Amino acid sequence: MERKSVYLLLAILALAVTTLTCLPTPRHTPTPLKTPAPTRKITPTWTPTTPSQAMQCIVNGDFSAGLNGWTKVGPSGRGTFKLATVTDGPAHGMVLNWVRTGSGNGGGTIGVEQTFPSPKTVTYLALDVKVVSHDLTNPGWWCCQHPDGCWFEYPVHVYLYSGDEVVYEEGFLAVNDGSINPANCPPLKNLPTIVPLNAWYTFTMAEEIPNVTKIVLRGEGWDFNARADNIVIRCYP
């Protein structure tokens, strides 16, 4: 009886081991790793300091409205001065004309100016000039002797000012006696533009000049007769 009990116990144990062996092994499913989305690099937009298109800063640059927008400057010196808008053929229509006679070989000037409402950065200047006649064939004897510094006289002379300071200028002569050179007048850094006599000439300048407050356009020297038209100044605040 005891032997049968032992056999029965052994049989039960064997059955239990077999059952445990046959049970399926539980499968572990790993949690997938979350890959972070790539970070998109945002390049900041660059804003240029200089606008691509500057605006026209001159009022009535073609003088079609007479002297509207312009203020007369001078005259200074002896003799007879005239400044007015006149007609110069169908190609130009109304233009600005200034004339001086009876100078007695003494310096003098007359012209116009236009002040901007606020300082501007100029990027472009253009104008048509016509030197009808002049009898001072060089920058003038005032070269390097003027109390405010060197002052060169031309029948057509354009200036850009910043306050009371000249920041850009260009002079025009039609008759040149050959004495215009830096060796004869060391402070003469920019030689004048020599233009054909009694014919229209278009001048352009493209450079950035900040804090410009006004333009001055005038005739200088002894006796002279000159004209200007189609003045364009492109600028931005």
Rosetta blueprint (number, residue, H / E / L):
1 M L
2 E H
3 R H
4 K H
5 S H
6 V H
7 Y H
8 L H
9 L H
10 L H
11 A H
12 I H
13 L H
14 A H
15 L H
16 A H
17 V H
18 T H
19 T H
20 L H
21 T H
22 C H
23 L L
24 P L
25 T L
26 P L
27 R L
28 H L
29 T L
30 P L
31 T L
32 P L
33 L L
34 K L
35 T L
36 P L
37 A L
38 P L
39 T L
40 R L
41 K L
42 I L
43 T L
44 P L
45 T L
46 W L
47 T L
48 P L
49 T L
50 T L
51 P L
52 S L
53 Q L
54 A L
55 M E
56 Q E
57 C L
58 I L
59 V L
60 N L
61 G L
62 D L
63 F L
64 S L
65 A L
66 G L
67 L L
68 N L
69 G L
70 W L
71 T E
72 K E
73 V E
74 G E
75 P E
76 S E
77 G L
78 R L
79 G L
80 T E
81 F E
82 K E
83 L E
84 A E
85 T E
86 V E
87 T E
88 D L
89 G H
90 P H
91 A H
92 H H
93 G L
94 M E
95 V E
96 L E
97 N E
98 W E
99 V E
100 R E
101 T E
102 G L
103 S L
104 G L
105 N L
106 G L
107 G L
108 G E
109 T E
110 I E
111 G E
112 V E
113 E E
114 Q E
115 T E
116 F E
117 P E
118 S E
119 P E
120 K E
121 T E
122 V E
123 T E
124 Y E
125 L E
126 A E
127 L E
128 D E
129 V E
130 K E
131 V E
132 V E
133 S E
134 H E
135 D L
136 L L
137 T L
138 N L
139 P L
140 G L
141 W L
142 W L
143 C L
144 C L
145 Q L
146 H L
147 P L
148 D L
149 G L
150 C L
151 W L
152 F L
153 E L
154 Y L
155 P L
156 V E
157 H E
158 V E
159 Y E
160 L E
161 Y E
162 S E
163 G L
164 D L
165 E E
166 V E
167 V E
168 Y E
169 E E
170 E E
171 G E
172 F E
173 L E
174 A L
175 V L
176 N L
177 D L
178 G L
179 S L
180 I L
181 N L
182 P L
183 A L
184 N L
185 C L
186 P L
187 P L
188 L L
189 K L
190 N L
191 L L
192 P L
193 T E
194 I E
195 V L
196 P L
197 L E
198 N L
199 A L
200 W E
201 Y E
202 T E
203 F E
204 T E
205 M E
206 A L
207 E L
208 E L
209 I E
210 P E
211 N E
212 V E
213 T E
214 K E
215 I E
216 V E
217 L E
218 R E
219 G E
220 E E
221 G E
222 W L
223 D L
224 F E
225 N E
226 A E
227 R E
228 A E
229 D E
230 N E
231 I E
232 V E
233 I E
234 R E
235 C E
236 Y E
237 P L
